[in-house]
Amino acid sequence: MKKEGHPDYHFIKVALNDGSTYWTRSTYGAEGQQLTLEIDPTTHSVWTGAQNQLLDRGGRVGRFKKRYEGLVK
């Protein structure tokens, strides 16, 4: 295999919102660099199964619903 065709995998440190960290192999950054996640599996509703409510006080969602309220029956 050609050497130049493969990405450079190295170990990086991943930091989650709760303060926990782990090491993984990645092509991100340089060897030993830290990647801090803003949204991670410990807090995001996609992984936790929590139902978030959309709070919109007369903004875009309200205008959208008002504009198209008569189309769906």
N, C-alpha and C positions, 0 to 999 in steps of 0.2 A: 504494500500500500504506500501511497505517497504521503510523506510527512506533512507537507504544507496543506493537505486537505482536511486535517483534523483540528478541532479547537483545542486550546490549551486548558485542560481541566486542572484545577488546584483546589485546595481546601480553603473555605471561607467560614466565618462565624456568622450565624444568623441570630439576631436578637428579636424576641417577641415583645408585645406590649406589656405582658405581666412580669417582665424582667428575666425570664428564662432564656437561655441561649443553647444552641447546638451547633456542631460542626458538620458541614456537608461539602461535597465536591461540586464545583460550579465553574462556569466560564466567566462569571461576574468579577470585575475588578482584578485585584492582584492577590497573590498568596497571602493568607492571614488577614485580609481586609474584612471589616464587619459590615453586614447588611442589616439595617434596622427596618423592620416591617411596620408600616402604619396601620395596615389591616391584616390581622392574622387569625388563624383558626381558633384561638382561644376567645376572641371577642366578636367576630363577624357572624351575623345572623345566618348566613348560608351554611356554616358549619355547626353552629350551636342550635339551630332550629327555632330560634326566637322569632316572634312575629313583630316586626317594627311597624308602627303606625306612621303614615305620611301626614305630617303637619303642614298644612297650607292654609293660611288665613287670607283667603280671597286673592291668592296669587295665580300662578299659571294654571294649576290644576283646577281651581275654581272657575276660571275663565273658560278653560277647555270644556269642562262639564256643562257650563251654562250654554256655550255655543252649540254643542252637539246633543243636548238633552232630548230633543224631539226625534232623533234618528233611530234610536233603539226602542223597540216596543216589547 
